[in-house]
Amino acid sequence: MAELRLEHIYKTYKGGVEAVKDLNLIVKNGEFLALLGPSGCGKTSTLRMIVGLEEITRGEMYIGDRLVNKLEPNQRNVALAFETYALYPPLSVYENIAFNLRAKKVAPAEIDQRVRAVATMLDITDILARKPAELGGGQKQRISLARALVRDPDVFLMDEPLSHLDAAQRSHMRVELKRLHVQTGRTTILVTHDQLEAVAMAERIAVMNFGVLQQVGSFEEIYNRPVNEFVAGFIGEPPMNFLACTPVSEDGKLFLAGADASFKLRLPDALRAKVEGARVKTIDLGVRPVHMEVVAPSESGVSEMKGAVATYESLGEEGQLAATIGNATVLVVTPPTLRLQRGEAVTLRLRPDHIHLFDASTQAAL
């Protein structure tokens, strides 16, 4: 096991395409970190540079105290579990797991001991004699993980490991991968676009977009204190609502007026101080659907806005309301017993302690 350090890492492809830009990241010894972002954000290029399948254009990468920029993949002691399993069809499960050890001319007795130990860890001892074509997706994924773990790597990488599994298998494998990390204590990096995978398994999450690291932290930190609109909108399901606003002062009170004049929201004092201190002319108001509720209109009107029902879905454990406010549509998570009709007027209250404000010109959080 070892700490992984990426210092000012760049990856530029032919034509000047920058896939990764000035990436600085430390994955602590024994930590489980998720590299999360949409397709094309640079996470796979980062993974390939860690493994050694891509050259680093600029910057330095350390595994433990070793600078590994110029080391070949087989010299880094890094293992990768592929998205597509990458198993050898003619070989048995046992031989698939043992393949890399045989290539390194490890003694047969040690190969057998290591293969059976990792097979026990992943609960696949009963299928060691079978061929990959005879197995299901969940079993193939376990074999792919076993092939990587049997090498006893310093850093263990997983590239979208659950993307080919059905919902039930994904749920089961998330639990298994978390258990596996606790059991082995290896420095682990999960590359995924699925925030549920990242939240369920990783201790910290690194969010990337357009080759730039946006924010690193626990799920609670990223969810509750996003540094910009991209992180705020990417993390959370359903995604955060955004409404364009302008700060307006009236009678010593501060309001946010909708850009289309569809609402005027009085801000609590704590948020008023943020807006006045930032001195911005336009603001994007962010609020998550779970932090809005349908209420009866109050006299104060603090943190309230009026809208109309566009659609309403009862989803069993909760309801999901899409309401129009001027030209915008917002989503609201409601109790499942609520009954709303299309076009019905509704008053929506925002929880003032969960309102997010962003500078509309930079999209940075205030």
Secondary structure as GFF3:
##gff-version 3
##sequence-region A 1 366
A	DSSP	beta_strand	4	13	.	.	.	ID=ss1
A	DSSP	beta_strand	17	27	.	.	.	ID=ss2
A	DSSP	beta_strand	32	36	.	.	.	ID=ss3
A	DSSP	alpha_helix	43	51	.	.	.	ID=ss4
A	DSSP	beta_strand	58	63	.	.	.	ID=ss5
A	DSSP	beta_strand	66	67	.	.	.	ID=ss6
A	DSSP	three_ten_helix	73	75	.	.	.	ID=ss7
A	DSSP	beta_strand	78	81	.	.	.	ID=ss8
A	DSSP	alpha_helix	93	103	.	.	.	ID=ss9
A	DSSP	alpha_helix	108	121	.	.	.	ID=ss10
A	DSSP	three_ten_helix	125	127	.	.	.	ID=ss11
A	DSSP	three_ten_helix	132	134	.	.	.	ID=ss12
A	DSSP	alpha_helix	137	149	.	.	.	ID=ss13
A	DSSP	beta_strand	155	159	.	.	.	ID=ss14
A	DSSP	alpha_helix	167	184	.	.	.	ID=ss15
A	DSSP	beta_strand	187	192	.	.	.	ID=ss16
A	DSSP	alpha_helix	195	201	.	.	.	ID=ss17
A	DSSP	beta_strand	204	209	.	.	.	ID=ss18
A	DSSP	beta_strand	212	217	.	.	.	ID=ss19
A	DSSP	alpha_helix	219	224	.	.	.	ID=ss20
A	DSSP	alpha_helix	229	234	.	.	.	ID=ss21
A	DSSP	beta_strand	241	250	.	.	.	ID=ss22
A	DSSP	beta_strand	253	258	.	.	.	ID=ss23
A	DSSP	beta_strand	264	266	.	.	.	ID=ss24
A	DSSP	alpha_helix	269	278	.	.	.	ID=ss25
A	DSSP	beta_strand	283	287	.	.	.	ID=ss26
A	DSSP	three_ten_helix	289	291	.	.	.	ID=ss27
A	DSSP	beta_strand	292	295	.	.	.	ID=ss28
A	DSSP	beta_strand	304	314	.	.	.	ID=ss29
A	DSSP	beta_strand	319	325	.	.	.	ID=ss30
A	DSSP	beta_strand	328	334	.	.	.	ID=ss31
A	DSSP	beta_strand	345	350	.	.	.	ID=ss32
A	DSSP	three_ten_helix	352	354	.	.	.	ID=ss33
A	DSSP	beta_strand	356	359	.	.	.	ID=ss34
###
